[in-house]
Amino acid sequence: MPAKIIYIFRHGQTDYNVQRRVMGHVDIPLNETGIAQANELANALATKSIQAIYSSPLSRARQTAQIVADKTAVNIILDNGLIERNTGRLTGHVVTMTDNPAEYQTDFRRRHLCMPSELLNNPNWCPNGGESRSDCFRRAKQTIMNIVKKTPFDTIAISTHGGVMGCILDLVGGSNARLGNCDYIKLTFDGHKLQR
């Protein structure tokens, strides 16, 4: 059986991205720059013989998928498992890390939070009402593997979010570099293993 090819991309820019605010499950649409980025992505993927696009249902990922789908003339299949990490009480805030306890700012009535690096870097830490990075990793892994095992198509695309993209890079042994809006990676699936 020939390997399946998967193009996984992050959604285009939103106003929250510009403001450096944590989005999580907030349903924020693309801004004008994000729409332009999605059109550039669509042009880049237009020659890749994509047969279907699987997408997070959040509008920023769905809009990006739709722009690519319009260019490639394929259907979009929504999958809740591709949704961004639930960031709980951090959602809507600008969050920075510090190792200096004197700089901690955790008053959730304010938009800017400054929190301990040790806490934010802990993969098992779960923000109140949210999801830990470890939980997001398990969900993303299960979702991606279900998609690639069950899809009837040989070449697909997946439209998702920065947090989920990070989990996928961890899964395939990628770098820790954060992917920009509308960046994509190409993976293959041989029936057993997903790899870059």
C-alpha positions as CSV (number, residue, x, y, z in Angstrom):
1,M,0.0,0.0,0.0
2,P,1.5,3.4,-1.0
3,A,2.0,5.9,1.9
4,K,-0.7,8.5,2.5
5,I,0.4,12.1,2.3
6,I,-0.8,14.6,4.8
7,Y,-0.4,18.4,4.7
8,I,-1.1,19.9,8.1
9,F,-1.4,23.7,8.4
10,R,-2.1,26.3,11.0
11,H,-4.9,28.8,10.5
12,G,-4.3,32.4,9.2
13,Q,-3.8,35.4,11.4
14,T,-6.5,36.8,13.7
15,D,-6.7,40.0,15.7
16,Y,-5.9,38.0,18.9
17,N,-2.7,36.8,17.3
18,V,-1.7,40.4,16.7
19,Q,-2.6,41.3,20.3
20,R,-0.7,38.2,21.6
21,R,-3.9,37.1,23.4
22,V,-4.5,33.5,24.2
23,M,-7.3,32.2,22.0
24,G,-8.1,28.6,23.1
25,H,-11.7,27.8,22.2
26,V,-12.7,31.4,21.6
27,D,-14.1,31.6,18.1
28,I,-12.1,34.4,16.5
29,P,-12.3,34.9,12.7
30,L,-9.4,35.6,10.4
31,N,-8.4,39.3,9.9
32,E,-7.5,40.7,6.5
33,T,-3.9,39.6,6.9
34,G,-5.1,36.1,7.8
35,I,-7.3,35.9,4.7
36,A,-4.3,37.0,2.5
37,Q,-2.1,34.3,4.2
38,A,-4.8,31.7,3.6
39,N,-4.8,32.6,-0.1
40,E,-1.1,32.3,-0.3
41,L,-1.3,28.9,1.4
42,A,-4.0,27.8,-1.1
43,N,-1.8,28.7,-4.0
44,A,1.1,26.7,-2.4
45,L,-1.1,23.7,-1.9
46,A,-3.0,23.9,-5.2
47,T,-0.6,21.5,-7.0
48,K,-0.5,18.9,-4.2
49,S,-3.4,16.7,-5.4
50,I,-5.3,17.1,-2.1
51,Q,-8.5,15.1,-2.1
52,A,-10.1,16.3,1.1
53,I,-9.5,18.7,4.0
54,Y,-10.1,17.9,7.6
55,S,-10.6,20.9,9.8
56,S,-11.2,22.1,13.3
57,P,-14.7,23.6,13.6
58,L,-13.4,26.9,15.0
59,S,-14.0,29.7,12.4
60,R,-10.3,30.7,12.0
61,A,-9.3,27.1,11.0
62,R,-12.5,26.6,9.1
63,Q,-12.1,29.8,7.1
64,T,-8.5,28.9,6.3
65,A,-9.7,25.4,5.2
66,Q,-12.4,26.9,3.0
67,I,-10.0,29.2,1.2
68,V,-7.8,26.2,0.5
69,A,-10.8,24.1,-0.5
70,D,-12.0,26.7,-2.9
71,K,-8.7,26.7,-4.7
72,T,-8.3,22.9,-4.7
73,A,-12.0,22.0,-5.3
74,V,-12.3,19.6,-2.4
75,N,-14.7,19.0,0.5
76,I,-14.1,20.0,4.1
77,I,-14.7,17.4,6.9
78,L,-15.0,19.0,10.4
79,D,-13.5,17.1,13.3
80,N,-13.8,18.4,16.9
81,G,-10.6,16.6,17.8
82,L,-8.6,19.2,15.8
83,I,-9.8,22.1,18.0
84,E,-7.3,24.2,19.8
85,R,-6.2,23.4,23.3
86,N,-8.7,24.6,25.9
87,T,-6.8,27.3,27.7
88,G,-9.5,27.8,30.4
89,R,-9.0,31.0,32.5
90,L,-6.0,32.0,30.4
91,T,-8.2,32.6,27.4
92,G,-8.4,36.2,26.2
93,H,-5.3,37.2,28.3
94,V,-1.8,38.2,27.2
95,V,0.4,35.7,29.2
96,T,4.1,36.1,29.7
97,M,6.5,33.9,31.6
98,T,9.0,34.8,34.3
99,D,11.3,33.2,36.8
100,N,11.1,36.2,39.1
101,P,8.4,35.9,41.8
102,A,8.3,39.7,42.2
103,E,7.0,39.9,38.6
104,Y,4.1,37.5,39.1
105,Q,0.8,39.1,38.0
106,T,-2.1,36.6,38.2
107,D,-5.0,38.9,38.7
108,F,-7.5,37.6,36.1
109,R,-9.4,40.9,36.1
110,R,-6.4,42.3,34.2
111,R,-5.7,41.5,30.6
112,H,-1.9,40.9,31.1
113,L,-0.8,38.0,33.2
114,C,2.8,37.2,34.2
115,M,3.1,33.7,35.4
116,P,5.9,31.3,36.7
117,S,7.8,29.7,33.8
118,E,7.9,26.5,35.8
119,L,4.1,26.4,35.8
120,L,3.6,27.3,32.2
121,N,6.3,24.8,31.0
122,N,4.8,21.9,33.0
123,P,3.1,19.7,30.4
124,N,0.7,18.3,33.1
125,W,-0.4,21.8,34.4
126,C,-4.0,22.4,33.6
127,P,-5.3,26.0,33.6
128,N,-8.5,26.3,35.6
129,G,-11.4,25.1,33.3
130,G,-8.9,24.1,30.6
131,E,-6.7,21.3,29.3
132,S,-3.1,20.4,30.0
133,R,-0.6,20.2,27.2
134,S,-0.3,16.5,27.9
135,D,-4.1,16.1,27.5
136,C,-4.0,18.1,24.3
137,F,-1.2,15.9,23.0
138,R,-3.1,12.7,23.7
139,R,-6.2,14.1,22.0
140,A,-4.3,15.4,18.9
141,K,-2.5,12.1,18.5
142,Q,-5.6,10.1,18.7
143,T,-7.5,12.4,16.3
144,I,-4.7,12.5,13.7
145,M,-4.1,8.7,13.8
146,N,-7.9,8.1,13.5
147,I,-8.0,10.4,10.5
148,V,-5.0,8.9,8.7
149,K,-6.1,5.3,9.4
150,K,-9.7,5.8,8.3
151,T,-9.6,8.3,5.5
152,P,-10.3,6.7,2.1
153,F,-8.0,9.4,0.4
154,D,-4.3,9.1,-0.5
155,T,-3.6,12.8,0.0
156,I,-5.3,15.0,2.5
157,A,-4.9,18.3,4.3
158,I,-5.6,19.2,7.9
159,S,-6.5,22.7,9.1
160,T,-5.8,23.2,12.8
161,H,-4.2,25.5,15.4
162,G,-0.8,26.3,16.8
163,G,-1.2,24.2,20.0
164,V,-2.3,21.2,18.0
165,M,0.5,21.7,15.5
166,G,3.0,21.7,18.4
167,C,1.6,18.4,19.6
168,I,1.9,16.9,16.1
169,L,5.5,18.1,15.8
170,D,6.2,16.4,19.2
171,L,4.5,13.2,17.8
172,V,6.8,13.0,14.7
173,G,9.9,14.3,16.5
174,G,9.9,17.7,15.0
175,S,11.7,20.8,16.3
176,N,10.3,23.0,19.1
177,A,10.1,25.9,16.7
178,R,6.6,27.5,16.8
179,L,4.9,27.5,13.4
180,G,3.6,30.8,12.1
181,N,0.1,31.4,10.7
182,C,-0.5,29.4,7.6
183,D,2.7,27.5,7.9
184,Y,2.4,23.9,6.9
185,I,4.2,20.6,7.3
186,K,4.1,17.5,5.1
187,L,3.8,14.1,6.8
188,T,3.5,10.6,5.4
189,F,1.7,7.6,6.9
190,D,2.8,4.1,5.9
191,G,-0.2,2.3,7.5
192,H,1.6,2.1,10.9
193,K,3.7,5.2,11.5
194,L,3.3,8.9,10.9
195,Q,6.5,10.6,10.0
196,R,8.0,13.8,8.5
